[in-house]
């Protein structure tokens, strides 16, 4: 009897771990407000699912909002800046009025480098972005909603 219970518990634990590993990651898993830390700076990143496997992102740092768009492949979002065709700046509805918003430029290549965002097993995110001092790795946690009452 005890062997049967132990065997059943072991099968249940194995089935649970296999189903957790097989869970398909979607843009909904990234949705929400994230607090990320880059080189001792806190940055807010609001990720919103869009059509299919795409997202729109607002990254808020140093008093400026930067609009990004991205695509999910496996467990990683690849984000790039969005510029308007007219003047090369961010659309006015996304960001602080009167400020130009620039997309991070590649160190030597001149073109923008994507920001990579990977969902970790523990529910956090980690990634890499290009800065004027080279590539920087960062981590982030989802902002939890406060309980009412």
PAKOL-894797 format. One record per residue: residue in one letter; residue number from 1; y, x negated, z of N, C-alpha, C in turn. Coordinates in nm, 4 decimals, always signed. Layout:
<gutors>
GUTOR	res	n	n.v	n.u	n.w	ca.v	ca.u	ca.w	c.v	c.u	c.w
GUTOR	A	NUM	Y	X	Z	Y	X	Z	Y	X	Z
...
</gutors>
This chain:
<gutors>
GUTOR	res	n	n.v	n.u	n.w	ca.v	ca.u	ca.w	c.v	c.u	c.w
GUTOR	X	1	-0.1194	-0.0826	+0.0000	+0.0000	+0.0000	+0.0000	+0.1259	-0.0872	+0.0000
GUTOR	X	2	+0.1280	-0.1886	+0.0871	+0.2453	-0.2766	+0.0945	+0.2609	-0.3548	-0.0352
GUTOR	X	3	+0.1495	-0.3981	-0.0969	+0.1564	-0.4702	-0.2236	+0.2155	-0.3808	-0.3327
GUTOR	X	4	+0.1798	-0.2528	-0.3313	+0.2312	-0.1588	-0.4312	+0.3813	-0.1412	-0.4157
GUTOR	X	5	+0.4287	-0.1260	-0.2915	+0.5719	-0.1092	-0.2658	+0.6474	-0.2358	-0.3063
GUTOR	X	6	+0.5949	-0.3520	-0.2719	+0.6587	-0.4787	-0.3062	+0.6642	-0.4965	-0.4577
GUTOR	X	7	+0.5533	-0.4656	-0.5256	+0.5483	-0.4771	-0.6710	+0.6483	-0.3811	-0.7371
GUTOR	X	8	+0.6560	-0.2582	-0.6860	+0.7499	-0.1589	-0.7394	+0.8936	-0.2042	-0.7192
GUTOR	X	9	+0.9247	-0.2574	-0.6016	+1.0598	-0.3064	-0.5735	+1.0952	-0.4235	-0.6650
GUTOR	X	10	+0.9990	-0.5114	-0.6897	+1.0227	-0.6259	-0.7773	+1.0490	-0.5784	-0.9203
GUTOR	X	11	+0.9720	-0.4812	-0.9677	+0.9946	-0.4272	-1.1022	+1.1306	-0.3600	-1.1138
GUTOR	X	12	+1.1701	-0.2861	-1.0113	+1.3004	-0.2206	-1.0112	+1.4129	-0.3236	-1.0152
GUTOR	X	13	+1.4028	-0.4292	-0.9366	+1.5046	-0.5348	-0.9351	+1.5130	-0.6043	-1.0709
GUTOR	X	14	+1.3973	-0.6304	-1.1324	+1.3949	-0.6936	-1.2641	+1.4577	-0.6021	-1.3687
GUTOR	X	15	+1.4249	-0.4747	-1.3661	+1.4803	-0.3790	-1.4623	+1.6308	-0.3671	-1.4463
GUTOR	X	16	+1.6802	-0.3680	-1.3225	+1.8236	-0.3587	-1.2972	+1.8963	-0.4808	-1.3514
GUTOR	X	17	+1.8422	-0.6007	-1.3281	+1.9094	-0.7219	-1.3756	+1.9060	-0.7313	-1.5273
GUTOR	X	18	+1.7979	-0.6879	-1.5902	+1.7890	-0.6908	-1.7359	+1.8877	-0.5922	-1.7965
GUTOR	X	19	+1.8983	-0.4711	-1.7394	+1.9917	-0.3733	-1.7954	+2.1359	-0.4178	-1.7757
GUTOR	X	20	+2.1670	-0.4870	-1.6669	+2.3029	-0.5376	-1.6455	+2.3370	-0.6447	-1.7486
GUTOR	X	21	+2.2393	-0.7286	-1.7845	+2.2633	-0.8333	-1.8826	+2.2768	-0.7764	-2.0231
GUTOR	X	22	+2.2087	-0.6655	-2.0514	+2.2106	-0.6061	-2.1836	+2.3289	-0.5133	-2.2058
GUTOR	X	23	+2.4116	-0.4890	-2.1034	+2.5249	-0.3984	-2.1171	+2.6209	-0.4527	-2.2223
GUTOR	X	24	+2.6517	-0.3689	-2.3183	+2.7451	-0.4078	-2.4242	+2.8873	-0.4005	-2.3699
GUTOR	X	25	+2.9612	-0.5079	-2.3837	+3.0994	-0.5153	-2.3390	+3.1868	-0.4457	-2.4438
GUTOR	X	26	+3.2764	-0.3577	-2.3976	+3.3683	-0.2874	-2.4869	+3.5121	-0.3172	-2.4452
GUTOR	X	27	+3.6058	-0.2721	-2.5252	+3.7471	-0.2926	-2.4912	+3.7830	-0.2182	-2.3628
GUTOR	X	28	+3.7116	-0.1101	-2.3304	+3.7369	-0.0361	-2.2059	+3.7123	-0.1237	-2.0834
GUTOR	X	29	+3.6215	-0.2207	-2.0937	+3.5951	-0.3119	-1.9817	+3.7147	-0.4021	-1.9525
GUTOR	X	30	+3.8003	-0.4237	-2.0522	+3.9187	-0.5076	-2.0355	+4.0431	-0.4256	-2.0001
GUTOR	X	31	+4.0370	-0.2937	-2.0179	+4.1546	-0.2081	-2.0008	+4.2087	-0.2150	-1.8590
GUTOR	X	32	+4.3409	-0.2210	-1.8479	+4.4061	-0.2209	-1.7179	+4.5090	-0.3313	-1.7057
GUTOR	X	33	+4.5583	-0.3476	-1.5843	+4.6580	-0.4497	-1.5546	+4.5885	-0.5657	-1.4845
GUTOR	X	34	+4.6083	-0.6827	-1.5374	+4.5458	-0.8045	-1.4856	+4.6533	-0.8983	-1.4327
GUTOR	X	35	+4.6237	-0.9646	-1.3244	+4.7111	-1.0659	-1.2672	+4.6451	-1.2001	-1.2955
GUTOR	X	36	+4.7055	-1.2805	-1.3831	+4.6452	-1.4089	-1.4166	+4.7315	-1.5220	-1.3623
GUTOR	X	37	+4.6668	-1.6335	-1.3379	+4.7387	-1.7506	-1.2875	+4.7236	-1.8638	-1.3869
GUTOR	X	38	+4.8397	-1.9124	-1.4364	+4.8439	-2.0208	-1.5338	+4.9343	-2.1292	-1.4790
GUTOR	X	39	+4.8800	-2.2455	-1.4547	+4.9578	-2.3593	-1.4054	+5.0480	-2.3184	-1.2876
GUTOR	X	40	+4.9915	-2.2530	-1.1881	+5.0597	-2.2083	-1.0660	+5.1617	-2.0970	-1.0900
GUTOR	X	41	+5.1617	-2.0347	-1.2057	+5.2501	-1.9227	-1.2356	+5.1666	-1.7948	-1.2457
GUTOR	X	42	+5.2161	-1.6871	-1.1866	+5.1486	-1.5588	-1.1992	+5.2069	-1.4833	-1.3176
GUTOR	X	43	+5.1171	-1.4292	-1.3995	+5.1548	-1.3557	-1.5189	+5.0801	-1.2233	-1.5181
GUTOR	X	44	+5.1492	-1.1159	-1.5515	+5.0837	-0.9856	-1.5631	+5.0445	-0.9642	-1.7082
GUTOR	X	45	+4.9256	-0.9087	-1.7271	+4.8769	-0.8794	-1.8605	+4.8220	-0.7369	-1.8601
GUTOR	X	46	+4.8830	-0.6488	-1.9381	+4.8384	-0.5099	-1.9478	+4.7618	-0.4949	-2.0790
GUTOR	X	47	+4.6333	-0.4623	-2.0666	+4.5466	-0.4512	-2.1837	+4.5153	-0.3037	-2.2073
GUTOR	X	48	+4.5399	-0.2586	-2.3300	+4.5132	-0.1197	-2.3680	+4.4218	-0.1170	-2.4898
GUTOR	X	49	+4.3087	-0.0442	-2.4803	+4.2205	-0.0330	-2.5968	+4.2919	+0.0374	-2.7116
GUTOR	X	50	+4.2612	-0.0040	-2.8332	+4.3151	+0.0599	-2.9534	+4.1952	+0.1080	-3.0365
GUTOR	X	51	+4.2071	+0.1102	-3.1651	+4.0993	+0.1547	-3.2530	+3.9826	+0.0557	-3.2525
GUTOR	X	52	+3.8616	+0.1070	-3.2449	+3.7419	+0.0232	-3.2561	+3.7363	-0.0858	-3.1516
GUTOR	X	53	+3.7255	-0.2099	-3.1962	+3.7149	-0.3229	-3.1040	+3.8469	-0.3997	-3.0923
GUTOR	X	54	+3.9603	-0.3293	-3.1102	+4.0908	-0.3940	-3.0998	+4.1645	-0.3474	-2.9747
GUTOR	X	55	+4.2605	-0.4273	-2.9325	+4.3430	-0.3958	-2.8160	+4.4871	-0.4304	-2.8456
GUTOR	X	56	+4.5775	-0.3698	-2.7684	+4.7164	-0.4145	-2.7640	+4.7410	-0.4637	-2.6226
GUTOR	X	57	+4.8214	-0.5663	-2.6108	+4.8443	-0.6309	-2.4815	+4.9921	-0.6579	-2.4651
GUTOR	X	58	+5.0423	-0.6310	-2.3448	+5.1770	-0.6738	-2.3088	+5.1614	-0.7800	-2.2008
GUTOR	X	59	+5.2105	-0.8994	-2.2294	+5.2064	-1.0088	-2.1324	+5.3464	-1.0247	-2.0756
GUTOR	X	60	+5.3574	-1.0133	-1.9420	+5.4872	-1.0197	-1.8755	+5.4966	-1.1490	-1.7949
GUTOR	X	61	+5.5906	-1.2356	-1.8369	+5.6104	-1.3612	-1.7655	+5.7558	-1.4029	-1.7745
GUTOR	X	62	+5.8051	-1.4575	-1.6664	+5.9409	-1.5094	-1.6591	+6.0447	-1.4080	-1.7065
GUTOR	X	63	+6.0280	-1.2828	-1.6681	+6.1235	-1.1791	-1.7011	+6.1195	-1.1321	-1.8448
GUTOR	X	64	+6.0166	-1.1708	-1.9185	+6.0069	-1.1337	-2.0593	+5.8714	-1.0709	-2.0870
GUTOR	X	65	+5.8719	-0.9718	-2.1747	+5.7484	-0.9089	-2.2190	+5.7167	-0.9599	-2.3592
GUTOR	X	66	+5.5911	-0.9944	-2.3815	+5.5463	-1.0394	-2.5117	+5.4333	-0.9485	-2.5565
GUTOR	X	67	+5.4451	-0.8915	-2.6756	+5.3433	-0.8031	-2.7294	+5.2392	-0.8861	-2.8036
GUTOR	X	68	+5.1136	-0.8582	-2.7740	+5.0018	-0.9251	-2.8397	+4.9076	-0.8198	-2.8949
GUTOR	X	69	+4.8281	-0.8577	-2.9919	+4.7199	-0.7720	-3.0397	+4.5945	-0.8582	-3.0396
GUTOR	X	70	+4.4807	-0.7920	-3.0300	+4.3595	-0.8712	-3.0233	+4.2369	-0.7973	-3.0687
GUTOR	X	71	+4.1296	-0.8747	-3.0815	+4.0019	-0.8217	-3.1250	+3.8931	-0.8725	-3.0316
GUTOR	X	72	+3.7993	-0.7841	-2.9992	+3.6872	-0.8176	-2.9117	+3.5667	-0.8580	-2.9951
GUTOR	X	73	+3.5117	-0.9755	-2.9653	+3.3863	-1.0212	-3.0235	+3.3014	-1.0709	-2.9082
GUTOR	X	74	+3.1836	-1.0100	-2.8905	+3.0948	-1.0372	-2.7780	+3.1675	-1.0057	-2.6475
GUTOR	X	75	+3.1951	-1.1064	-2.5646	+3.2638	-1.0852	-2.4362	+3.4041	-1.1449	-2.4362
GUTOR	X	76	+3.4561	-1.1794	-2.5546	+3.5839	-1.2502	-2.5614	+3.6848	-1.1769	-2.6503
GUTOR	X	77	+3.8059	-1.1598	-2.5954	+3.9185	-1.1099	-2.6729	+3.9929	-1.2291	-2.7299
GUTOR	X	78	+4.0318	-1.2214	-2.8557	+4.1161	-1.3231	-2.9176	+4.2500	-1.2561	-2.9445
GUTOR	X	79	+4.3538	-1.3025	-2.8756	+4.4862	-1.2400	-2.8817	+4.5842	-1.3275	-2.9596
GUTOR	X	80	+4.6685	-1.2615	-3.0395	+4.7757	-1.3311	-3.1110	+4.9036	-1.2500	-3.0952
GUTOR	X	81	+5.0163	-1.3176	-3.1047	+5.1457	-1.2527	-3.0908	+5.1765	-1.1623	-3.2088
GUTOR	X	82	+5.2603	-1.0627	-3.1833	+5.3029	-0.9690	-3.2872	+5.4515	-0.9917	-3.3124
GUTOR	X	83	+5.4869	-1.0154	-3.4377	+5.6276	-1.0311	-3.4771	+5.6618	-0.9218	-3.5755
GUTOR	X	84	+5.7889	-0.8839	-3.5787	+5.8313	-0.7884	-3.6806	+5.8559	-0.8654	-3.8100
GUTOR	X	85	+5.8336	-0.8008	-3.9218	+5.8521	-0.8666	-4.0515	+5.9990	-0.8930	-4.0809
GUTOR	X	86	+6.0884	-0.8111	-4.0250	+6.2309	-0.8204	-4.0583	+6.2963	-0.9479	-4.0069
GUTOR	X	87	+6.2745	-0.9791	-3.8791	+6.3497	-1.0924	-3.8238	+6.2650	-1.1929	-3.7457
GUTOR	X	88	+6.1340	-1.1753	-3.7452	+6.0480	-1.2722	-3.6786	+6.0469	-1.2616	-3.5279
GUTOR	X	89	+6.1120	-1.1586	-3.4720	+6.1105	-1.1411	-3.3272	+6.0244	-1.0210	-3.2911
GUTOR	X	90	+5.9997	-1.0044	-3.1633	+5.9184	-0.8939	-3.1166	+5.9913	-0.7628	-3.1412
GUTOR	X	91	+5.9168	-0.6548	-3.1677	+5.9813	-0.5247	-3.1843	+6.0612	-0.4885	-3.0595
GUTOR	X	92	+6.1795	-0.4267	-3.0746	+6.2667	-0.4009	-2.9600	+6.2045	-0.3082	-2.8563
GUTOR	X	93	+6.1125	-0.2210	-2.8947	+6.0521	-0.1307	-2.7970	+5.9545	-0.2028	-2.7048
GUTOR	X	94	+5.9220	-0.3282	-2.7338	+5.8304	-0.4060	-2.6513	+5.9030	-0.5262	-2.5940
GUTOR	X	95	+5.9614	-0.5095	-2.4791	+6.0231	-0.6250	-2.4159	+6.1612	-0.5962	-2.3638
GUTOR	X	96	+6.2214	-0.6979	-2.3142	+6.3533	-0.6866	-2.2574	+6.4566	-0.6828	-2.3685
GUTOR	X	97	+6.5423	-0.5802	-2.3714	+6.6427	-0.5714	-2.4782	+6.7324	-0.6950	-2.4806
GUTOR	X	98	+6.7622	-0.7409	-2.6024	+6.8544	-0.8522	-2.6191	+6.7911	-0.9895	-2.6134
GUTOR	X	99	+6.6608	-0.9953	-2.5903	+6.5938	-1.1249	-2.5823	+6.5030	-1.1433	-2.7024
GUTOR	X	100	+6.5010	-1.2623	-2.7565	+6.4037	-1.2952	-2.8607	+6.2722	-1.3267	-2.7920
GUTOR	X	101	+6.1631	-1.2923	-2.8559	+6.0300	-1.3175	-2.7998	+5.9531	-1.4038	-2.8976
GUTOR	X	102	+5.9098	-1.5159	-2.8518	+5.8424	-1.6091	-2.9405	+5.6934	-1.6103	-2.9136
GUTOR	X	103	+5.6164	-1.6348	-3.0177	+5.4725	-1.6499	-3.0058	+5.4459	-1.7967	-2.9767
GUTOR	X	104	+5.3570	-1.8289	-2.8807	+5.3282	-1.9696	-2.8531	+5.2868	-2.0433	-2.9802
GUTOR	X	105	+5.3445	-2.1592	-3.0039	+5.3139	-2.2360	-3.1250	+5.2069	-2.3398	-3.0950
GUTOR	X	106	+5.1330	-2.3744	-3.1958	+5.0308	-2.4783	-3.1817	+5.0995	-2.6123	-3.1595
GUTOR	X	107	+5.0330	-2.7015	-3.0910	+5.0926	-2.8298	-3.0569	+5.1366	-2.9070	-3.1816
GUTOR	X	108	+5.0456	-2.9380	-3.2716	+5.0833	-3.0165	-3.3885	+5.0679	-2.9390	-3.5182
GUTOR	X	109	+4.9866	-2.8350	-3.5189	+4.9568	-2.7619	-3.6411	+5.0670	-2.6681	-3.6851
GUTOR	X	110	+5.1586	-2.6309	-3.5951	+5.2697	-2.5468	-3.6325	+5.2413	-2.3984	-3.6280
GUTOR	X	111	+5.1166	-2.3561	-3.6447	+5.0840	-2.2140	-3.6416	+5.0496	-2.1697	-3.5010
GUTOR	X	112	+5.0570	-2.0398	-3.4772	+5.0236	-1.9909	-3.3436	+4.8753	-2.0076	-3.3125
GUTOR	X	113	+4.8446	-2.0444	-3.1910	+4.7076	-2.0543	-3.1436	+4.6760	-1.9263	-3.0678
GUTOR	X	114	+4.5564	-1.8732	-3.0832	+4.5221	-1.7510	-3.0109	+4.5040	-1.7774	-2.8618
GUTOR	X	115	+4.5231	-1.6710	-2.7846	+4.4920	-1.6731	-2.6412	+4.3533	-1.6135	-2.6283
GUTOR	X	116	+4.2629	-1.6848	-2.5635	+4.1264	-1.6381	-2.5463	+4.1101	-1.5768	-2.4079
GUTOR	X	117	+4.0459	-1.4594	-2.4013	+4.0234	-1.3881	-2.2758	+3.8755	-1.3502	-2.2707
GUTOR	X	118	+3.8022	-1.4038	-2.1726	+3.6592	-1.3764	-2.1605	+3.6306	-1.3028	-2.0308
GUTOR	X	119	+3.5530	-1.1950	-2.0399	+3.5117	-1.1195	-1.9227	+3.3975	-1.1939	-1.8548
GUTOR	X	120	+3.4141	-1.2203	-1.7255	+3.3146	-1.2930	-1.6480	+3.2150	-1.1962	-1.5842
GUTOR	X	121	+3.1006	-1.2478	-1.5418	+2.9963	-1.1665	-1.4787	+3.0472	-1.0958	-1.3530
GUTOR	X	122	+3.1398	-1.1572	-1.2796	+3.1882	-1.0996	-1.1532	+3.3035	-1.0009	-1.1724
GUTOR	X	123	+3.3375	-0.9669	-1.2991	+3.4434	-0.8697	-1.3258	+3.5818	-0.9295	-1.3406
GUTOR	X	124	+3.5955	-1.0596	-1.3231	+3.7237	-1.1273	-1.3446	+3.7326	-1.1677	-1.4918
GUTOR	X	125	+3.8470	-1.2216	-1.5304	+3.8614	-1.2761	-1.6645	+3.8998	-1.4230	-1.6539
GUTOR	X	126	+3.8719	-1.4974	-1.7571	+3.9109	-1.6375	-1.7664	+3.9485	-1.6627	-1.9109
GUTOR	X	127	+4.0312	-1.7632	-1.9321	+4.0706	-1.7884	-2.0692	+4.1410	-1.9200	-2.0879
GUTOR	X	128	+4.1971	-1.9321	-2.2079	+4.2693	-2.0528	-2.2446	+4.3855	-2.0134	-2.3347
GUTOR	X	129	+4.4973	-2.0784	-2.3141	+4.6134	-2.0579	-2.4008	+4.6819	-2.1910	-2.4241
GUTOR	X	130	+4.7534	-2.1979	-2.5346	+4.8263	-2.3188	-2.5705	+4.9652	-2.3135	-2.5069
GUTOR	X	131	+5.0067	-2.4232	-2.4469	+5.1422	-2.4357	-2.3936	+5.2071	-2.5561	-2.4609
GUTOR	X	132	+5.3327	-2.5802	-2.4285	+5.3992	-2.6978	-2.4862	+5.3422	-2.8276	-2.4295
GUTOR	X	133	+5.2562	-2.8166	-2.3283	+5.1898	-2.9342	-2.2708	+5.0432	-2.9403	-2.3094
GUTOR	X	134	+5.0024	-2.8601	-2.4071	+4.8645	-2.8598	-2.4535	+4.7894	-2.7364	-2.4041
GUTOR	X	135	+4.6589	-2.7303	-2.4306	+4.5797	-2.6144	-2.3897	+4.5642	-2.6079	-2.2379
GUTOR	X	136	+4.5699	-2.4859	-2.1844	+4.5590	-2.4646	-2.0400	+4.4563	-2.3548	-2.0139
GUTOR	X	137	+4.3662	-2.3807	-1.9217	+4.2689	-2.2801	-1.8799	+4.3287	-2.1991	-1.7651
GUTOR	X	138	+4.2901	-2.0706	-1.7546	+4.3427	-1.9832	-1.6505	+4.2364	-1.8826	-1.6079
GUTOR	X	139	+4.2618	-1.8160	-1.4956	+4.1734	-1.7113	-1.4448	+4.2572	-1.5894	-1.4098
GUTOR	X	140	+4.1924	-1.4738	-1.3990	+4.2652	-1.3525	-1.3646	+4.1786	-1.2475	-1.2991
GUTOR	X	141	+4.2437	-1.1641	-1.2192	+4.1775	-1.0533	-1.1520	+4.2483	-0.9244	-1.1878
GUTOR	X	142	+4.1706	-0.8158	-1.1918	+4.2269	-0.6854	-1.2228	+4.3038	-0.6331	-1.1024
GUTOR	X	143	+4.4223	-0.5787	-1.1292	+4.5040	-0.5196	-1.0252	+4.4382	-0.3898	-0.9815
GUTOR	X	144	+4.4153	-0.3760	-0.8539	+4.3499	-0.2567	-0.8000	+4.4544	-0.1490	-0.7698
GUTOR	X	145	+4.4209	-0.0251	-0.8017	+4.5099	+0.0868	-0.7716	+4.5124	+0.1113	-0.6215
GUTOR	X	146	+4.6301	+0.1380	-0.5677	+4.6413	+0.1667	-0.4246	+4.5884	+0.3062	-0.3965
GUTOR	X	147	+4.5231	+0.3197	-0.2815	+4.4736	+0.4510	-0.2401	+4.5903	+0.5355	-0.1928
GUTOR	X	148	+4.5875	+0.6628	-0.2298	+4.6932	+0.7551	-0.1875	+4.6662	+0.7998	-0.0445
GUTOR	X	149	+4.7758	+0.8171	+0.0297	+4.7580	+0.8717	+0.1639	+4.8127	+0.7941	+0.2706
</gutors>
